[in-house]
Amino acid sequence: MNQNNTSNFENAEEVIEKILRERHATKEYKTNVIIPEETLNEIFELAATAPSAWNLQHWRFLVIQNQEQKDRIKPIAYGQQQISDASAVVVILGDLEANRTGREMYNRLYESEFISKAVRDILFSQIEGGYQSPQFARDEANKNAALAAMQLMLAAKSKGYDSGPIGGFNPAGLLEALNIPGRFVPVMIVTLGVAATPARSTTRFSLNELVIHESF
């Protein structure tokens, strides 16, 4: 690695660490801030690079920017004001039928000769076997969509925007209000925008309390 590449790597490391340390859950947003569509799309593109089991990409991003629609969702999130004030409200959905996506995806790869029929059939068998269990499907929807939600918040911070995860909402109310198909489960709401006041940093447990080596 030459000196220039080493320098670039060190700079990237500093930027990544800064993003990780400066991302805090925001509850108060400046109102009337519009995130440009191009920037919002870049955030979603970065979020969608999150890992997922079998690359099924279990997440969908339901974006709400219209003020009337945000105000309509606010009571479903138990009156949390950041829903109305944020520039964008993103409902992170998990796919309960991601096995359908897998069948489509791996058929395409087989037809394009990226994988063999044998590999495709093994993957089909693994995926369909897992999705025989509704609990497995729900666990995978929640787990993998949560990975994308975290990546979404970090991507937003990298573009200069703040975010806040919301787990307190009425899932049934959200499904009805937004006409969400039964295939999807609301995993989380993420608000995006510009903080009106600096988000408070929180205390964290020490590594001695968090990290267990080898075994309990």
N, C-alpha and C positions, 0 to 999 in steps of 0.2 A: 504494500500500500504506500503510495507516494505521500509526500507531506501535504499536498493540496487535498487529497482524498481524506487523509486523517483529519485535517482541519474541518472539512465539510461534515464528517461523521460526528466530530465533537460538537459542532454547532447544532446539528440535528438532535443530538442527545440533549443538549441544553434546552432546545425548544420543546421537545417532547416532555421533559421533566417540568418545565414551566407550565405547560398546558395541564398536566396531571395535578400539579400542586395548586394551581389557581382556579381550577374548576370547583365551584361550590354550588350547592342547591340555591337557586334564586327564587325568592317569593314576592319581590316587589320590582315591577318593570316600568320603564318609561313607556307611556302610552303614545299612540300614533307613530310608532316606529315601524317602518316597512322594511322587511328583509327582501332585497332584490331576488327575483325568481332565479336568476343564474346562480346566485350564492346559495340559495335554498337547495337548488338541485345538486350543487357541489357537496353540500352537507349530506344529502341523502345518498349520493354516490359513495361517499366515504363510509357512511354508516353501513351500507350494503356490502362492504368488504368484510364484515364480521364473519367469524367462522360459524359453521352449522353442521350438525350431524348429517352425513351422506351428502353434504352440500345441498340440502333441500331448501335452504333459505326460507325458513318458516315465517319470517316477518313480512308484514305489510304496514305501510305508513299512511294513516288516514290524516290528512292535513286540514286544519280549520284555520282560516284567516279572516273570514267575514265576521264583522263585529256582532251582528245579530246572532249568528250561529255560536260564537264563543259565549255570548251572554246566555244563550239557551242551554249550553252545556254546563255552565257554572253551577246551577243547583244540583246537577247530577254528581258533581264533584264536591258536594256538601258546602257550597258557597265559597269556595276558595277563590279569592279575588284575582290571583295571578292568572286564572283561566281567562278572565275578561281583559286583563291588561297586557298580556303577552302579545308579541307580534304574531306568533303562530303557536297553535296547539296541535301537537302530534299524538294521535292515539296509536300506540304500538299494538298491533294485532298479531296473534300467534295462529298459525295455520294448523287446525286439527286434522286436516286431510292432506298433509304434506306428501304422503305417499303418492298421491295423484301427480304432484309436481315431479316427483322422482321418476315415475314411469315415463312422463313426457320428456324429461331431461335426458335420461339414459337411452331412450329410444332414438333421440336426435343424435346423441354421440355415437351410437351404434350405426345409424344410417350414414353418418359422416365418416365412418371407419376410424374413429378415435379410440373405440374400444371394441373388443370382440363380442360375439354373441354369448360366449361362455361367461365373460365378465359381466355383461349386462344382466344375464339371467341370475347370476349369483347375487348381484346387487338387488334385483327385483325381489328375490327370495328373502334376503335379509330385511329389506324395508317392509315388505308386506307382512312378514312374520311379526315384526315389532308392532305394526299398526293393527294387528288383530285385537290388541288391548286398548280400550278407550283411555285408560289411565296413562298408558305409555304415550299415547298421542297427545294428551293434555300436558303431561310432564315435558315432552319435547317441544311443544308449542311455547310453553312458558319459558323454558330454559334457553332456547335458542333465540327467541324474540328479545329476551332480556339482554343477551349479548349485543344485539343490534342497538338496543336502547342506550346502553352504556357508550357504545361507539358513536352513536348520534350526538350525545352530549359532548364528547371529546372533540368530535368534528366541528360542532358549533363553536366551541371555544377556540379552536384553531383558526376559525374565520372571524373571530372577534365578537362572538355573541354568547350570551349567558343562557343557562338552561336550568330546569328544575324538574326532577322526577316526581310524579304524583301517583301514589298507590291507593289513595282514599277516594273511591268513587263507587257508584252503583253500577255494576256491570250490566245488569238487565236493563236499567234505564238508558245506558249508553247504546246498547244494541238496538233498542227500540228507536231512540231519538235519531240515530245516524243510519238507520236501516242497514245494519251490519249483517251480512249473511251468517247463518248458523255454523258455517264452516270455520269461522274465526272466533277467537276468544280475546277480549281486551286484556292485555297484559299490564299495561302501564300507560299513563299520560305523561308526555314530556312537553313542557312549555319552553319556548324559545324567544329571545328578545335581548334588550339591553337593560341591565340592572339599573333601577332608579337609585338604589342605595347599595353599597358594597355588601355582598353576602358575607355573613359571619362564618369564619373558619371554626371548625369544631374540634374538640379534643379527640385524640385517638389513643387507643390502647397501645402499649409498648409492644415491641416485637416479642419480648419474653412472654407476653400474655397471648399473643396471636399465633406464633410459629411453633409447631411441634415437629421435632426431628425424628424421623424413622418410625416412631410408634408412641402412643400414650404410655 
